[in-house]
Amino acid sequence: MTEAYTEQSEYEERAKIVIGNRIRELRRELPKPNGIEKFANQIGMDRSYLSGVENGKRNISFIRLLRILRGLGISPLDFFEGIDIETPL
């Protein structure tokens, strides 16, 4: 493996973790009690898949991210504002 490949892999892993943490944080801020299972059902997504996303284990597609953001009531622009994937965890 080359150094560039390793750096890219680390960047992608960081991105999955940061994005997942942001989704979990926003879901928990919803006005009504919204456990992961209830929220997953509301947006038509499997609970285990959503859990994997929130835990940084899944490489989510943009379309599925949009579905989650719609359920959270937040635009992609607002979602990514303030997210720093460059800084190591």
N, CA and C atoms as a LAMMPS dump frame, in Angstrom:
ITEM: TIMESTEP
0
ITEM: NUMBER OF ATOMS
267
ITEM: BOX BOUNDS ff ff ff
-5.0000000000000000e+02 5.0000000000000000e+02
-5.0000000000000000e+02 5.0000000000000000e+02
-5.0000000000000000e+02 5.0000000000000000e+02
ITEM: ATOMS id mol type element x y z
1 1 1 N 0.837 -1.182 0
2 1 2 C 0 0 0
3 1 3 C 0.884 1.249 0
4 2 1 N 0.472 2.234 -0.769
5 2 2 C 1.233 3.471 -0.809
6 2 3 C 0.8 4.393 0.319
7 3 1 N 1.648 5.356 0.601
8 3 2 C 1.332 6.319 1.657
9 3 3 C 0.088 7.137 1.303
10 4 1 N -0.042 7.505 0.019
11 4 2 C -1.21 8.278 -0.417
12 4 3 C -2.496 7.483 -0.213
13 5 1 N -2.447 6.186 -0.52
14 5 2 C -3.623 5.333 -0.333
15 5 3 C -3.995 5.252 1.142
16 6 1 N -3.001 5.094 1.997
17 6 2 C -3.236 5.013 3.435
18 6 3 C -3.842 6.31 3.956
19 7 1 N -3.32 7.445 3.516
20 7 2 C -3.861 8.739 3.942
21 7 3 C -5.305 8.895 3.484
22 8 1 N -5.603 8.475 2.251
23 8 2 C -6.967 8.56 1.739
24 8 3 C -7.898 7.674 2.551
25 9 1 N -7.453 6.475 2.876
26 9 2 C -8.271 5.563 3.68
27 9 3 C -8.553 6.141 5.059
28 10 1 N -7.552 6.728 5.677
29 10 2 C -7.738 7.347 6.989
30 10 3 C -8.706 8.516 6.9
31 11 1 N -8.606 9.306 5.84
32 11 2 C -9.506 10.439 5.63
33 11 3 C -10.952 9.948 5.496
34 12 1 N -11.141 8.889 4.718
35 12 2 C -12.483 8.349 4.523
36 12 3 C -13.053 7.777 5.815
37 13 1 N -12.235 7.12 6.602
38 13 2 C -12.686 6.59 7.892
39 13 3 C -13.088 7.729 8.823
40 14 1 N -12.278 8.79 8.862
41 14 2 C -12.61 9.967 9.673
42 14 3 C -13.93 10.573 9.227
43 15 1 N -14.116 10.666 7.909
44 15 2 C -15.347 11.25 7.368
45 15 3 C -16.569 10.46 7.821
46 16 1 N -16.494 9.137 7.748
47 16 2 C -17.629 8.313 8.163
48 16 3 C -17.953 8.523 9.64
49 17 1 N -16.938 8.626 10.466
50 17 2 C -17.143 8.818 11.904
51 17 3 C -17.738 10.195 12.191
52 18 1 N -17.183 11.232 11.571
53 18 2 C -17.657 12.6 11.806
54 18 3 C -19.096 12.767 11.327
55 19 1 N -19.401 12.25 10.147
56 19 2 C -20.758 12.349 9.611
57 19 3 C -21.735 11.558 10.485
58 20 1 N -21.359 10.369 10.88
59 20 2 C -22.22 9.566 11.752
60 20 3 C -22.491 10.234 13.089
61 21 1 N -21.457 10.814 13.668
62 21 2 C -21.636 11.522 14.947
63 21 3 C -22.587 12.697 14.795
64 22 1 N -22.477 13.413 13.677
65 22 2 C -23.341 14.573 13.435
66 22 3 C -24.796 14.117 13.279
67 23 1 N -25.017 13.035 12.567
68 23 2 C -26.378 12.518 12.406
69 23 3 C -26.962 12.134 13.759
70 24 1 N -26.202 11.406 14.574
71 24 2 C -26.681 10.994 15.895
72 24 3 C -27.009 12.211 16.762
73 25 1 N -26.106 13.177 16.749
74 25 2 C -26.303 14.394 17.542
75 25 3 C -27.594 15.106 17.14
76 26 1 N -27.832 15.262 15.85
77 26 2 C -29.037 15.952 15.38
78 26 3 C -30.297 15.133 15.668
79 27 1 N -30.22 13.816 15.521
80 27 2 C -31.387 12.969 15.816
81 27 3 C -31.781 13.107 17.284
82 28 1 N -30.802 13.14 18.144
83 28 2 C -31.082 13.235 19.577
84 28 3 C -31.628 14.609 19.97
85 29 1 N -31.442 15.605 19.112
86 29 2 C -31.953 16.955 19.39
87 29 3 C -33.372 17.163 18.874
88 30 1 N -33.939 16.177 18.197
89 30 2 C -35.294 16.327 17.688
90 30 3 C -36.241 16.584 18.851
91 31 1 N -37.308 17.376 18.607
92 31 2 C -38.189 17.8 19.7
93 31 3 C -38.9 16.674 20.441
94 32 1 N -39.256 15.61 19.773
95 32 2 C -39.941 14.518 20.47
96 32 3 C -38.953 13.387 20.7
97 33 1 N -39.2 12.552 21.668
98 33 2 C -38.287 11.424 21.873
99 33 3 C -38.162 10.627 20.578
100 34 1 N -36.955 10.494 20.114
101 34 2 C -36.747 9.838 18.836
102 34 3 C -35.599 8.862 18.929
103 35 1 N -35.896 7.676 19.418
104 35 2 C -34.893 6.629 19.449
105 35 3 C -34.525 6.23 18.028
106 36 1 N -33.441 5.53 17.897
107 36 2 C -32.943 5.177 16.569
108 36 3 C -33.939 4.303 15.805
109 37 1 N -34.605 3.391 16.485
110 37 2 C -35.549 2.508 15.799
111 37 3 C -36.745 3.29 15.264
112 38 1 N -37.285 4.178 16.066
113 38 2 C -38.431 4.977 15.649
114 38 3 C -38.048 5.896 14.488
115 39 1 N -36.907 6.535 14.592
116 39 2 C -36.46 7.436 13.527
117 39 3 C -36.215 6.663 12.234
118 40 1 N -35.557 5.508 12.336
119 40 2 C -35.295 4.687 11.151
120 40 3 C -36.602 4.304 10.465
121 41 1 N -37.603 3.928 11.235
122 41 2 C -38.909 3.591 10.667
123 41 3 C -39.54 4.79 9.981
124 42 1 N -39.417 5.969 10.585
125 42 2 C -40.001 7.184 10.011
126 42 3 C -39.401 7.519 8.653
127 43 1 N -38.127 7.24 8.477
128 43 2 C -37.472 7.594 7.209
129 43 3 C -37.354 6.406 6.261
130 44 1 N -37.921 5.262 6.643
131 44 2 C -37.909 4.088 5.776
132 44 3 C -36.541 3.452 5.625
133 45 1 N -35.813 3.409 6.722
134 45 2 C -34.468 2.845 6.701
135 45 3 C -34.36 1.783 7.792
136 46 1 N -33.585 0.765 7.53
137 46 2 C -33.373 -0.288 8.513
138 46 3 C -32.594 0.258 9.716
139 47 1 N -33.035 -0.114 10.925
140 47 2 C -32.398 0.374 12.142
141 47 3 C -30.929 0.002 12.205
142 48 1 N -30.59 -1.213 11.82
143 48 2 C -29.193 -1.637 11.906
144 48 3 C -28.318 -0.876 10.909
145 49 1 N -28.881 -0.534 9.749
146 49 2 C -28.121 0.261 8.78
147 49 3 C -27.862 1.657 9.349
148 50 1 N -28.914 2.289 9.878
149 50 2 C -28.768 3.624 10.447
150 50 3 C -27.785 3.61 11.615
151 51 1 N -27.847 2.583 12.438
152 51 2 C -26.904 2.449 13.544
153 51 3 C -25.47 2.372 13.023
154 52 1 N -25.267 1.609 11.95
155 52 2 C -23.942 1.511 11.346
156 52 3 C -23.445 2.845 10.826
157 53 1 N -24.352 3.639 10.27
158 53 2 C -23.991 4.983 9.796
159 53 3 C -23.582 5.852 10.977
160 54 1 N -24.411 5.864 12.013
161 54 2 C -24.134 6.702 13.182
162 54 3 C -22.843 6.296 13.88
163 55 1 N -22.466 5.043 13.772
164 55 2 C -21.242 4.562 14.408
165 55 3 C -20.03 4.607 13.487
166 56 1 N -20.197 5.191 12.299
167 56 2 C -19.079 5.328 11.374
168 56 3 C -18.642 4.027 10.731
169 57 1 N -19.53 3.043 10.696
170 57 2 C -19.202 1.737 10.125
171 57 3 C -19.679 1.582 8.685
172 58 1 N -20.571 2.45 8.257
173 58 2 C -21.154 2.354 6.914
174 58 3 C -20.698 3.509 6.037
175 59 1 N -20.482 3.194 4.78
176 59 2 C -20.154 4.202 3.787
177 59 3 C -21.471 4.574 3.109
178 60 1 N -22.124 5.598 3.612
179 60 2 C -23.474 5.951 3.199
180 60 3 C -23.467 6.625 1.826
181 61 1 N -24.49 6.32 1.03
182 61 2 C -24.635 6.995 -0.262
183 61 3 C -25.227 8.388 -0.029
184 62 1 N -25.037 9.247 -1.013
185 62 2 C -25.564 10.604 -0.895
186 62 3 C -27.09 10.582 -0.833
187 63 1 N -27.713 9.705 -1.595
188 63 2 C -29.182 9.615 -1.604
189 63 3 C -29.708 9.219 -0.223
190 64 1 N -29.065 8.261 0.418
191 64 2 C -29.498 7.871 1.769
192 64 3 C -29.224 8.972 2.777
193 65 1 N -28.117 9.686 2.603
194 65 2 C -27.845 10.82 3.481
195 65 3 C -28.941 11.869 3.328
196 66 1 N -29.365 12.127 2.1
197 66 2 C -30.45 13.088 1.884
198 66 3 C -31.735 12.648 2.573
199 67 1 N -32.009 11.351 2.554
200 67 2 C -33.208 10.83 3.224
201 67 3 C -33.126 11.092 4.725
202 68 1 N -31.972 10.857 5.31
203 68 2 C -31.776 11.109 6.74
204 68 3 C -31.924 12.592 7.042
205 69 1 N -31.293 13.436 6.226
206 69 2 C -31.352 14.876 6.465
207 69 3 C -32.773 15.408 6.357
208 70 1 N -33.531 14.865 5.42
209 70 2 C -34.931 15.275 5.303
210 70 3 C -35.704 14.908 6.568
211 71 1 N -35.452 13.719 7.09
212 71 2 C -36.088 13.3 8.337
213 71 3 C -35.681 14.153 9.526
214 72 1 N -34.46 14.659 9.473
215 72 2 C -33.966 15.537 10.547
216 72 3 C -34.439 16.975 10.363
217 73 1 N -34.948 17.28 9.172
218 73 2 C -35.405 18.639 8.894
219 73 3 C -34.263 19.62 8.71
220 74 1 N -33.179 19.171 8.085
221 74 2 C -32.004 20.016 7.916
222 74 3 C -31.501 19.902 6.471
223 75 1 N -31.03 21.002 5.936
224 75 2 C -30.51 21.001 4.57
225 75 3 C -29.085 20.445 4.552
226 76 1 N -28.652 19.941 3.416
227 76 2 C -27.258 19.477 3.325
228 76 3 C -26.262 20.577 3.673
229 77 1 N -26.535 21.793 3.241
230 77 2 C -25.637 22.909 3.545
231 77 3 C -25.514 23.107 5.049
232 78 1 N -26.653 23.126 5.74
233 78 2 C -26.617 23.293 7.196
234 78 3 C -25.97 22.097 7.888
235 79 1 N -26.194 20.905 7.356
236 79 2 C -25.612 19.703 7.947
237 79 3 C -24.091 19.772 7.93
238 80 1 N -23.524 20.149 6.792
239 80 2 C -22.07 20.141 6.656
240 80 3 C -21.383 21.378 7.219
241 81 1 N -22.167 22.409 7.545
242 81 2 C -21.573 23.614 8.13
243 81 3 C -20.936 23.274 9.478
244 82 1 N -19.698 23.596 9.612
245 82 2 C -18.996 23.37 10.871
246 82 3 C -18.375 21.987 11.006
247 83 1 N -18.616 21.109 10.046
248 83 2 C -17.995 19.78 10.095
249 83 3 C -16.554 19.904 9.628
250 84 1 N -15.653 19.357 10.403
251 84 2 C -14.229 19.402 10.072
252 84 3 C -13.711 17.978 9.955
253 85 1 N -13.567 17.534 8.719
254 85 2 C -13.08 16.183 8.483
255 85 3 C -11.56 16.165 8.415
256 86 1 N -10.955 17.308 8.205
257 86 2 C -9.499 17.396 8.066
258 86 3 C -8.752 17.135 9.383
259 87 1 N -9.342 17.564 10.484
260 87 2 C -8.683 17.429 11.786
261 87 3 C -8.774 15.993 12.272
262 88 1 N -7.665 15.384 12.637
263 88 2 C -7.712 14.017 13.161
264 88 3 C -8.599 13.927 14.394
265 89 1 N -9.237 12.779 14.561
266 89 2 C -10.126 12.567 15.717
267 89 3 C -9.338 12.434 16.985
